[in-house]
Structure formats: C-alpha cells, structure tokens
C-alpha cells in the first residue's frame, strides 16, 4: 500500500469532524466566506484564517473579536484594529483570491514561560500497526505569536519538561495520556479514509487542560526532533526503513 500525501486541510479535517469519537477534540472548521466568518465570530472570540494547502504557518491570519463593533486582525507580526464591518475587507488584503481558505475555531493555547505552545506527535505504521515514535512541544518565539511552527521561529522542547512548566494548572499525567490516546484514535480515523504510513499531528492544550486537534501532516519534517531524544529518533528511523521496504 502506497502512502498518500494529502495537502488539503479540509480533506483531512472533514472525516475527523464527522467521527463520533474524535469530533469533540476537533475545532470547528469551514470554508471562508463572509457569512460563515460573521457567524463564527459570534460563537468564538478568536478564529484563524488558513490557506487550505498552506505549509509552515504561512498565510495564517488571526481574527480576534474585541467587542460587538471592533475586531483585531493579526498577520505575520502586525496587528490592526478594524470595525467589525470591515473585517472581510481587511482579510482580503492578505489572501490570494485564487487560493482556497478555511476559517478555524481559535483555541486559547496553554503557555510555557508566557509563550503559547502545541505538541507534535509523529505516528508510523511499519508493521500494519500504528505506533507513536516521536513527540515534542513547539514553543512559540514570542508571547503574541499567532503560530507555533518551527519554520516561524518556534523552538522544539521536551514535551514532559514543558508540561511540568506550564503557566496554567494542568494535570500533566492526564494530559499526556489523553494526547497519546486521542492521537491514536485520530490516525485510525484518517487511516480508514486514506492509505497512510506516517502522520504528524499538531495537538493543542488549552488553558483549562483540554486536548485539541489542530492539524495533521502526511509528510512531517522530523529532523528537528533528532536532538531531543536520539534513542527515540533511531526508533523512528527504523520504522521508516521498515515502511520503505514494503
């Protein structure tokens, strides 16, 4: 079975949103248009606009509702306040009109030393069984960063170290167990829809300790995780070799 690389975030997200077991971990996601954006901003205080086939956090826009008449739009390292009526007009300045974009429910991520972070889990299927081979926390470079991509300056840090140093009170063992359990459930759902051998999952933890799915990558770049745990990285390479022989 050949591994399938899926670039569309919506294509990967749809089966997860529909699944009765994992949907509670998946933020709401829709195609971008003005009426959906308006409705989602009524429901959530923050939403993210993302290119459907974007990589490395490129092109991500954060929209934060300040009150009924004002919103804050953050793109790259700039933030601008606009009236709620002009939100879509402002967003159009930063998007390519020929590309497809999504609106995703924003998660208020837990912080480590004041900076938001998420968790990358890499799962592989070398012998017809999924196994978790790599895990790291990606800590944003700045307190007000809107993305936690390593390509955007985030640092990969040992996940246990980060969870023990989280600024909010969380149950570390419970969160770790949930991250592992939910990531296995997610890859099983994705695997039932697409031929897959390796998946990198970006998972968030909100400030109350709830685990969230953020994104799935079917071609994860794992080189930065080598420094964190060489023994684990060797296991990842062994699994990769087994997959390559099939």
Secondary structure, 3 states (H helix, E strand, C coil): CCCCCCCCHHHHHHHHHHCCCCHHHECCEEECCHHHHHHHHHHCCEEEEEECCCCCCCCCEEEEECCCCEEEEEECCEEEEEEHHHHHHHHHCCCCCCCCEEEEECCCECEECCEEEEEEEEEECCCCCCEEEEEEEEECCCCCCCCCCHHHCCEEECHHHHHHCECCCCCHHHHHHHHHHHHHHHHHHHHCCCCCCEEEEEEEEECCCCEEEEEEECCCCCHHHCCCCHHHHHHHHHHHHHHHHC
